[in-house]
Amino acid sequence: MKIKHIIFIALSLFSQVAFSQKLYIWCPKDQLITPREGFLENEEIDLVIFDGRLLTKNSKIDCSASETIKSLAEFIIKTYPSAKINLLESKEYFKDPKANQLTIKIGIAAYHAAFGADVKIGIGSIGGQFAWGVIPEGKWNAVTGYNAMIYDYRNDKEEKIIKEIAKIASRPNTGGYITAKNILNKTYMEANQEFLFFIDSTLMK
């Protein structure tokens, strides 16, 4: 057998393994909101969320990218009711922010569950290197990861603050999909809380 045939077979087998991994995505449960009344009052903020996950074709997706983005956006808007938040389309994510106002960008690098190390397959790279830690084999693993950026261009200044948020949870396969669904929601809520604290600590006077 010729070398090029061996290489072709090896690449084919690798592709089959890489793209046969099954990822699971469920819509998050309603998260308890603690409104920041009066904070950022009357501030105009552009909010743009981009989904950069790398999901396999045979993934079980019960929550689309648009539903995931909508859920996260609504959570943020309700948390800051005093601000004037404009939700932009995802295509605006890579465009320059407007002058003389605040812009918040969120890149979703991960929001999915899988069994064992397969969960790494769906993690997308959005301008950062995430430290996920050890992902155990033989367990359900769930990850939620954001690349969050705040652009403070008010008063003719140009300040950009970046934070990478990575949450992972693991549980034995005792409850099957219910276990996976629960730990995925856990990582989502934890990531959101860290994101809110990032906004609070960055923009609070």
Backbone bond lengths (Angstrom), bond angles and torsions (degrees), N, CA, C in turn:
res aa  C-N    CA-C-N  psi(-1)  N-CA   C-N-CA  omega(-1)  CA-C   N-CA-C  phi
1 M - - - 1.472 - - 1.531 109.41 -
2 K 1.325 115.74 133.40 1.439 119.78 -178.06 1.530 111.39 -72.20
3 I 1.348 113.27 153.55 1.465 119.08 -178.41 1.522 111.70 -57.60
4 K 1.339 117.34 -42.14 1.466 119.69 -176.65 1.526 111.53 -64.77
5 H 1.370 116.30 -29.76 1.462 119.67 177.27 1.530 110.41 -71.33
6 I 1.312 116.18 -37.98 1.471 121.05 178.32 1.526 109.87 -64.14
7 I 1.333 116.12 -44.79 1.466 120.87 179.16 1.523 110.38 -61.92
8 F 1.345 116.29 -41.93 1.468 120.31 -179.43 1.527 110.92 -62.11
9 I 1.330 116.90 -44.08 1.473 121.40 179.96 1.524 110.39 -64.10
10 A 1.336 116.02 -42.07 1.462 120.30 -179.93 1.526 111.04 -62.66
11 L 1.337 115.87 -43.83 1.467 119.76 178.91 1.520 111.29 -65.55
12 S 1.313 117.20 -36.67 1.464 121.12 179.31 1.521 110.81 -64.97
13 L 1.345 115.69 -43.88 1.458 119.86 178.65 1.514 111.14 -64.25
14 F 1.332 116.29 -41.21 1.470 120.35 178.39 1.528 110.93 -61.70
15 S 1.325 115.96 -43.06 1.465 120.33 -179.11 1.521 110.63 -64.02
16 Q 1.332 116.71 -40.61 1.458 120.32 179.83 1.522 111.18 -63.08
17 V 1.336 116.59 -40.19 1.461 120.69 179.54 1.517 110.54 -68.80
18 A 1.338 115.69 -46.43 1.463 120.53 -175.63 1.520 112.10 -63.19
19 F 1.346 116.66 -39.06 1.455 119.70 -174.22 1.525 113.01 -98.83
20 S 1.341 117.93 5.01 1.458 120.37 176.76 1.521 111.70 -97.64
21 Q 1.330 116.41 -6.12 1.457 119.91 179.96 1.524 109.69 -65.88
22 K 1.315 116.38 135.49 1.460 120.71 -176.28 1.522 109.66 -102.59
23 L 1.324 115.21 123.84 1.454 122.44 177.20 1.525 108.58 -107.92
24 Y 1.329 115.30 152.66 1.457 120.90 -176.37 1.525 109.95 -124.55
25 I 1.325 115.57 130.96 1.464 120.80 179.51 1.524 109.14 -133.71
26 W 1.320 116.22 122.72 1.452 122.81 174.47 1.518 108.95 -119.23
27 C 1.323 116.70 151.17 1.459 119.79 176.76 1.527 109.49 -66.55
28 P 1.331 117.56 140.82 1.462 120.20 -179.27 1.525 111.98 -69.60
29 K 1.312 115.10 152.09 1.465 120.19 174.47 1.528 108.73 -73.05
30 D 1.333 115.33 160.04 1.463 119.27 175.95 1.522 109.77 -59.98
31 Q 1.318 115.78 128.55 1.456 121.60 -177.07 1.520 110.28 -99.52
32 L 1.317 116.17 139.49 1.458 121.35 178.72 1.528 109.47 -60.17
33 I 1.328 115.75 129.15 1.462 121.07 -177.14 1.524 109.85 -110.15
34 T 1.325 115.79 133.06 1.466 122.00 172.92 1.522 107.17 -113.30
35 P 1.333 117.33 96.17 1.467 120.29 -175.57 1.524 112.28 -61.35
36 R 1.331 116.12 138.48 1.464 122.15 174.97 1.531 108.01 -92.21
37 E 1.321 116.48 73.40 1.462 121.81 -177.09 1.530 110.69 -60.29
38 G 1.326 116.77 129.84 1.462 121.66 177.60 1.511 114.71 85.19
39 F 1.333 117.37 -18.02 1.462 120.69 -179.57 1.530 109.21 -77.44
40 L 1.332 117.04 135.07 1.466 123.71 -177.44 1.533 111.68 58.66
41 E 1.311 115.17 34.65 1.462 120.50 -176.07 1.528 111.36 -60.32
42 N 1.335 114.34 127.15 1.467 123.94 178.87 1.531 113.96 62.92
43 E 1.326 117.00 10.58 1.466 119.20 175.04 1.533 108.94 -77.03
44 E 1.332 115.36 132.37 1.460 119.51 177.24 1.522 108.85 -88.67
45 I 1.331 115.35 123.96 1.460 120.98 -175.27 1.518 109.81 -128.13
46 D 1.325 116.31 127.41 1.463 121.13 171.40 1.525 107.88 -88.52
47 L 1.323 115.87 127.41 1.463 121.80 178.58 1.526 108.30 -117.93
48 V 1.334 115.67 126.40 1.466 119.52 177.77 1.525 109.12 -134.95
49 I 1.334 114.99 132.99 1.466 121.66 -177.27 1.520 108.85 -122.24
50 F 1.327 115.18 130.29 1.468 121.44 -178.14 1.518 109.42 -121.90
51 D 1.328 116.54 131.42 1.469 121.80 179.34 1.521 108.81 -94.71
52 G 1.338 116.15 109.42 1.461 120.64 -177.92 1.517 113.86 -109.27
53 R 1.333 117.49 20.10 1.465 120.31 -179.98 1.528 111.82 -68.89
54 L 1.335 115.44 155.88 1.462 122.04 178.63 1.528 108.53 -114.20
55 L 1.322 116.15 83.27 1.465 120.84 -173.82 1.527 110.71 -89.27
56 T 1.320 116.23 140.03 1.457 121.25 179.35 1.532 110.13 -77.89
57 K 1.332 115.92 158.44 1.467 121.17 -174.52 1.521 112.81 -63.85
58 N 1.329 117.01 -34.10 1.463 118.92 -176.51 1.524 112.71 -94.58
59 S 1.325 117.25 18.90 1.466 120.58 178.28 1.525 110.66 -66.46
60 K 1.302 115.65 149.78 1.471 121.35 175.87 1.520 107.18 -91.92
61 I 1.317 116.84 100.25 1.458 122.27 -174.00 1.529 109.40 -109.32
62 D 1.318 115.58 102.08 1.465 121.17 176.79 1.523 111.02 -98.43
63 C 1.320 116.57 3.97 1.468 121.36 177.07 1.524 107.28 -144.08
64 S 1.320 116.08 111.44 1.460 120.65 -176.27 1.530 111.47 -69.95
65 A 1.326 115.74 168.38 1.463 120.58 178.00 1.525 110.45 -60.45
66 S 1.331 116.34 -41.26 1.471 119.31 -179.17 1.521 111.48 -66.17
67 E 1.332 117.38 -36.29 1.470 120.76 177.69 1.528 110.69 -68.62
68 T 1.329 116.50 -39.41 1.463 120.62 178.34 1.521 110.99 -63.68
69 I 1.323 116.05 -44.45 1.466 120.78 178.49 1.524 111.01 -63.91
70 K 1.328 116.92 -43.47 1.465 121.24 -179.73 1.518 111.53 -61.57
71 S 1.328 116.67 -43.00 1.460 121.10 -179.97 1.522 111.68 -62.30
72 L 1.331 116.19 -45.00 1.461 120.86 -179.95 1.526 110.86 -66.73
73 A 1.323 117.05 -41.90 1.466 120.82 -179.62 1.525 111.27 -63.24
74 E 1.324 117.24 -44.51 1.460 120.94 179.91 1.523 111.26 -62.82
75 F 1.322 116.24 -38.32 1.467 120.86 178.19 1.530 110.52 -61.62
76 I 1.320 117.18 -44.22 1.469 121.12 -179.15 1.530 110.76 -68.19
77 I 1.320 117.18 -44.85 1.469 121.36 -178.06 1.526 110.87 -62.45
78 K 1.331 117.39 -40.92 1.469 120.67 179.81 1.523 111.97 -71.79
79 T 1.334 116.57 -25.43 1.465 119.99 179.78 1.526 111.34 -73.76
80 Y 1.328 116.72 -29.65 1.466 121.49 -179.02 1.540 109.48 -119.41
81 P 1.336 116.87 69.36 1.469 120.42 -173.98 1.526 114.13 -68.53
82 S 1.329 118.07 -19.71 1.466 120.84 -177.57 1.527 112.54 -83.55
83 A 1.336 116.58 -15.73 1.469 120.80 179.90 1.519 110.58 -88.21
84 K 1.314 115.56 157.02 1.459 121.65 176.35 1.532 107.69 -100.32
85 I 1.328 115.48 91.37 1.461 120.73 -173.72 1.521 110.72 -96.26
86 N 1.330 115.30 123.48 1.464 122.28 178.02 1.526 108.89 -103.46
87 L 1.324 117.37 114.54 1.458 120.86 178.57 1.526 108.98 -82.97
88 L 1.333 115.60 116.93 1.466 121.43 -179.65 1.527 110.42 -93.73
89 E 1.321 116.07 162.46 1.459 120.57 176.21 1.531 109.83 -71.15
90 S 1.331 115.03 154.24 1.467 120.39 -176.64 1.521 113.27 -58.63
91 K 1.320 117.54 -28.28 1.462 120.92 -178.50 1.531 112.30 -65.72
92 E 1.341 116.58 -14.95 1.461 120.89 178.38 1.533 112.63 -81.31
93 Y 1.333 116.31 -5.91 1.471 120.91 -173.35 1.532 112.04 -58.95
94 F 1.319 117.34 -39.96 1.460 120.94 -175.00 1.534 113.13 -94.57
95 K 1.301 116.30 7.23 1.463 120.10 176.78 1.524 110.45 -91.20
96 D 1.313 116.37 157.47 1.462 120.92 179.12 1.529 110.38 -67.00
97 P 1.341 117.06 142.59 1.464 119.69 177.67 1.528 111.43 -71.04
98 K 1.324 115.23 159.90 1.458 120.63 179.75 1.526 110.87 -74.21
99 A 1.322 114.77 154.52 1.467 120.49 177.91 1.520 110.44 -78.38
100 N 1.338 114.93 154.60 1.469 122.95 172.44 1.528 114.51 63.15
101 Q 1.326 116.59 32.12 1.461 119.34 173.71 1.527 109.96 -160.63
102 L 1.320 114.68 179.46 1.460 121.51 179.36 1.527 109.77 -95.75
103 T 1.331 115.26 142.78 1.462 121.21 173.42 1.527 107.96 -134.00
104 I 1.329 115.22 132.89 1.467 120.87 176.93 1.526 108.22 -119.37
105 K 1.340 115.34 125.06 1.461 120.99 178.49 1.534 109.25 -117.90
106 I 1.325 115.00 137.05 1.466 120.49 177.66 1.518 108.34 -128.12
107 G 1.311 116.49 119.63 1.455 121.65 172.75 1.515 108.84 -99.91
108 I 1.320 117.39 120.33 1.470 120.84 178.83 1.527 107.94 -84.86
109 A 1.319 115.49 107.44 1.466 120.72 179.32 1.517 111.69 -87.92
110 A 1.330 116.66 -25.22 1.462 120.52 -178.74 1.520 110.19 -159.04
111 Y 1.311 114.97 138.06 1.465 122.80 167.10 1.521 105.72 -164.29
112 H 1.331 115.47 86.13 1.449 120.38 -177.85 1.530 109.54 -169.90
113 A 1.326 115.35 167.71 1.458 122.26 177.88 1.525 108.91 -128.04
114 A 1.326 115.01 156.34 1.468 120.51 176.55 1.519 108.05 -161.72
115 F 1.321 115.43 167.77 1.455 119.01 178.91 1.521 109.65 -91.73
116 G 1.328 116.34 128.75 1.455 121.45 179.39 1.518 112.47 68.37
117 A 1.316 115.70 -150.89 1.465 121.54 -176.11 1.519 113.04 -74.91
118 D 1.345 117.14 -3.43 1.467 119.88 178.02 1.522 111.85 -58.31
119 V 1.323 116.48 -21.75 1.466 120.18 -177.43 1.534 111.29 -62.20
120 K 1.321 117.06 -22.92 1.472 120.27 179.85 1.527 112.31 -68.20
121 I 1.329 117.11 -22.58 1.457 120.95 -175.97 1.526 111.38 -58.84
122 G 1.323 117.60 -39.29 1.452 120.38 -173.34 1.508 116.05 -87.48
123 I 1.322 118.03 -0.82 1.466 121.11 -176.84 1.521 109.77 -76.92
124 G 1.321 115.66 119.57 1.458 120.70 179.17 1.517 111.19 -94.32
125 S 1.318 116.28 156.25 1.464 121.77 178.63 1.524 108.72 -103.50
126 I 1.337 116.09 117.48 1.469 120.81 -179.24 1.524 108.26 -125.21
127 G 1.310 115.76 76.16 1.458 120.63 173.96 1.512 115.34 70.91
128 G 1.319 118.31 19.05 1.461 117.80 -178.72 1.517 112.63 -157.40
129 Q 1.320 116.03 169.44 1.457 123.19 176.97 1.522 108.09 -115.28
130 F 1.316 116.84 105.11 1.453 121.03 -176.10 1.529 111.12 -83.40
131 A 1.322 116.08 139.88 1.456 122.35 176.88 1.532 107.99 -99.60
132 W 1.316 116.19 95.60 1.460 119.89 -175.09 1.523 113.02 -86.46
133 G 1.308 117.49 -18.00 1.454 119.35 -178.53 1.521 111.15 79.25
134 V 1.319 116.28 -162.53 1.464 122.01 -177.06 1.526 109.71 -80.56
135 I 1.319 115.93 129.95 1.463 121.53 175.98 1.528 107.32 -110.13
136 P 1.327 117.51 107.59 1.470 120.80 -172.40 1.514 114.03 -70.61
137 E 1.332 116.22 146.68 1.458 122.30 173.10 1.532 108.40 -82.54
138 G 1.310 115.97 160.68 1.460 120.26 174.86 1.517 114.58 71.65
139 K 1.344 117.34 16.24 1.462 121.29 178.30 1.524 109.28 -139.41
140 W 1.316 115.38 160.37 1.448 119.90 167.89 1.519 108.63 -73.27
141 N 1.305 116.25 133.48 1.459 121.55 176.89 1.529 109.31 -124.88
142 A 1.309 115.78 140.56 1.464 120.84 177.24 1.516 108.58 -131.27
143 V 1.339 116.46 143.68 1.460 120.72 -179.36 1.525 110.03 -136.33
144 T 1.316 115.13 143.41 1.457 122.77 168.82 1.515 106.86 -133.71
145 G 1.320 116.18 127.57 1.466 119.46 -178.36 1.515 111.29 -141.14
146 Y 1.329 115.36 135.53 1.467 121.56 177.89 1.518 110.23 -125.09
147 N 1.305 115.91 146.02 1.454 121.85 164.12 1.530 105.46 -107.91
148 A 1.325 116.57 104.87 1.460 121.68 -173.17 1.524 110.50 -103.67
149 M 1.323 115.45 137.03 1.462 121.04 -179.86 1.523 109.98 -135.43
150 I 1.318 116.10 133.16 1.456 122.03 174.30 1.523 108.07 -115.42
151 Y 1.318 115.83 124.59 1.465 121.83 176.38 1.531 107.68 -107.33
152 D 1.311 115.93 111.02 1.463 120.44 177.62 1.524 108.09 -101.53
153 Y 1.326 115.38 95.18 1.464 121.30 -178.24 1.531 111.53 -106.00
154 R 1.327 115.82 20.39 1.454 119.04 179.17 1.529 110.76 -73.26
155 N 1.341 114.26 153.42 1.475 121.14 175.68 1.536 112.36 55.61
156 D 1.325 115.42 39.78 1.474 122.06 174.54 1.531 114.35 63.77
157 K 1.309 117.21 20.42 1.472 118.88 175.37 1.528 109.09 -105.21
158 E 1.318 116.15 164.95 1.461 121.26 179.00 1.529 108.55 -134.89
159 E 1.326 115.22 93.20 1.459 121.25 -178.26 1.526 109.15 -118.75
160 K 1.320 115.52 130.38 1.462 121.44 -179.96 1.521 109.21 -122.78
161 I 1.334 116.30 125.05 1.465 121.62 179.74 1.523 108.13 -119.65
162 I 1.329 116.18 130.93 1.464 121.49 -175.84 1.522 110.32 -119.24
163 K 1.325 115.60 141.27 1.463 119.93 174.79 1.523 109.62 -142.62
164 E 1.312 116.17 131.50 1.458 121.42 174.32 1.524 108.78 -98.42
165 I 1.314 115.68 129.68 1.468 121.61 -177.95 1.519 107.88 -120.40
166 A 1.318 116.87 120.80 1.463 121.52 -178.33 1.522 109.78 -133.87
167 K 1.321 116.08 119.95 1.464 121.88 179.63 1.528 109.64 -124.35
168 I 1.323 115.44 136.68 1.457 120.88 178.95 1.521 109.28 -136.76
169 A 1.336 116.39 143.32 1.464 121.87 176.26 1.525 108.37 -137.01
170 S 1.324 115.91 144.67 1.467 121.52 -178.39 1.529 109.95 -134.01
171 R 1.330 116.00 140.82 1.462 121.62 177.95 1.521 109.13 -145.56
172 P 1.349 117.20 147.36 1.471 119.90 173.80 1.526 110.75 -61.88
173 N 1.311 116.16 158.13 1.459 121.40 -176.08 1.532 111.11 -82.31
174 T 1.327 115.64 62.03 1.461 119.80 -179.55 1.522 112.63 -90.13
175 G 1.320 116.47 -32.22 1.461 119.77 -177.31 1.509 113.75 -113.80
176 G 1.339 117.31 10.80 1.449 120.48 178.72 1.519 112.81 62.38
177 Y 1.336 115.81 -134.31 1.460 120.40 -177.34 1.523 112.86 -62.84
178 I 1.330 117.17 -29.49 1.470 119.89 179.25 1.522 109.99 -62.37
179 T 1.327 116.07 -40.33 1.466 120.50 176.80 1.517 110.80 -61.90
180 A 1.336 115.92 -46.54 1.466 120.27 -179.50 1.526 110.86 -61.97
181 K 1.309 116.58 -42.64 1.469 121.21 -179.12 1.523 111.11 -63.31
182 N 1.320 116.29 -42.07 1.465 120.82 -178.33 1.528 112.47 -67.02
183 I 1.328 117.01 -42.19 1.469 117.84 -178.10 1.534 111.00 -74.91
184 L 1.344 116.98 -27.84 1.457 118.81 174.83 1.524 110.09 -64.65
185 N 1.328 116.06 -43.22 1.464 119.75 178.41 1.523 111.12 -64.67
186 K 1.335 115.97 -34.95 1.472 120.75 178.31 1.528 110.77 -62.22
187 T 1.326 117.02 -46.83 1.470 119.32 -179.21 1.532 110.59 -66.46
188 Y 1.324 116.83 -34.94 1.465 121.21 179.34 1.527 110.54 -63.45
189 M 1.311 116.76 -47.09 1.470 120.40 -179.07 1.531 111.15 -65.09
190 E 1.326 116.69 -40.86 1.465 120.16 179.27 1.521 111.54 -65.07
191 A 1.323 116.79 -41.58 1.469 120.76 178.47 1.522 110.46 -63.89
192 N 1.322 117.00 -40.88 1.464 120.77 179.80 1.526 111.81 -64.84
193 Q 1.311 116.60 -40.96 1.467 119.46 178.88 1.530 110.94 -63.51
194 E 1.321 116.68 -41.90 1.467 119.39 178.51 1.527 110.71 -66.04
195 F 1.321 116.20 -35.48 1.468 120.16 177.78 1.530 111.04 -65.19
196 L 1.326 117.47 -42.20 1.468 120.83 178.52 1.525 111.25 -63.45
197 F 1.308 116.69 -41.80 1.469 120.28 178.10 1.532 110.61 -63.66
198 F 1.318 116.07 -33.50 1.468 121.07 176.56 1.531 110.01 -62.89
199 I 1.321 117.09 -46.36 1.463 120.98 177.62 1.527 110.15 -63.18
200 D 1.325 116.44 -47.88 1.470 120.47 -177.59 1.530 112.02 -58.50
201 S 1.322 115.54 -50.29 1.468 119.34 -175.02 1.519 111.91 -70.73
202 T 1.332 117.73 -28.25 1.466 120.97 -178.99 1.512 111.72 -77.96
203 L 1.317 117.71 -39.35 1.464 120.87 -170.54 1.533 114.55 -106.25
204 M 1.330 117.24 -6.33 1.454 118.99 179.55 1.530 109.83 -74.22
205 K 1.306 116.76 133.67 1.476 121.52 -178.08 1.520 110.73 -77.74
